[in-house]
């Protein structure tokens, strides 16, 4: 008996599930009548999900920054709203999902002091699914084994964190209109049960100072610890801002330019268990062959990640009679990300609201900065798949005959690669009588045959074959006469 042995292995792979659109209608009321809506900014995140009975449901929250004028002054306020959506799926209930939320459009209708804001979100969903297989690994036969690098399991976890920073503006703050921020993780280290995250951020504060509207982008660095008890090795972390709050430090007889920045964010972590496993790809015995049943096992391996800083710009038409004030509510949309050898290409555009002064008061318009950026990734191969997340820092402009606008970007790219393995999951023994073979025979091995294929066809140990034919090369460089001692 061959006593073939099978081992249960898990192969985790990443796949794109789809893009889903969800719509929110939010009604907000302010103190004064709304003459013009100047800008609406939306930060949205998915906080949780569940998969049950062939349906996946996800739950999220949107944080809204609302900027308007009552005809005399500019005012800002913030709101939040919940959203959820569901889609049919054939994913297993224990699949791990990753969400990327982008704002597709924002429309507002005003009625006196009330605005109805319609938000369309596009949610891209990726899944890490596990394939459990019993694969051939041993037995009382000759086995051709191969070492496979696999991802056995992937852990996806999202945790809320709070980042606080003491910051200072260059001018006195009379009224805060819009508080925006973006944060990026530049280093993630798992030390025991603690995940240490280091990163950079920028606060974009739009405020009124002595009657003038100004925006300052203030850079900062941070270090944060989060619970990592569930994490495995190969940790990749990204941060998504949910809400930005500002607390002013008001002191008598002093310049009011110091404030506390409080950022509510989600830390999205992906960690995976990498294994090197030995599996049998072929088998035979001295008195039997096997009819082998094979299937394809696909696993996704991490290749690496990079954080890159870029500056993009554009020249846009401008009415020289308008006075440029500032830019608010900027965000980036990635439309395409492709991989080449050692190089990733990221394409998209930055959208921001431009505030400007006219004879009738403060007005606004959306501006877009298209970009195509190359990011060097030394470990990148053409068959890798790369994903990109982009955070927008300072947006600045100079207006004369045209509007020269630029934006600072932080690009976080992660590369992965799919490997497909044909593994043996079943075998039927096909015996034969070797006693009928002559004690000594001479056969011819064809050019290109391997020692394994020759030994298998002769139903003998590779060591015995080489002992009687030490001149054999692997594979054969030419047709070669082979002496076989069947009684050895």
VENLIN-V773864 format. One record per helix or strand. SS is the DSSP state (H for helix, E for strand). FROM is the first residue (numbers start at 0). TO is the last residue. If there is no record, write none. Layout:
# VENLIN-V773864
ss->SS from->FROM to->TO
ss->SS from->FROM to->TO
This chain:
# VENLIN-V773864
ss->E from->4 to->28
ss->E from->35 to->51
ss->E from->54 to->68
ss->E from->73 to->87
ss->E from->95 to->110
ss->E from->113 to->137
ss->E from->141 to->167
ss->E from->174 to->190
ss->E from->193 to->208
ss->E from->211 to->226
ss->E from->235 to->247
ss->E from->257 to->284
ss->E from->287 to->316
ss->E from->322 to->339
ss->E from->342 to->357
ss->E from->360 to->375
ss->E from->384 to->398
ss->E from->401 to->430
ss->H from->433 to->435
ss->E from->439 to->444
ss->H from->450 to->457
ss->H from->461 to->467
ss->E from->479 to->484
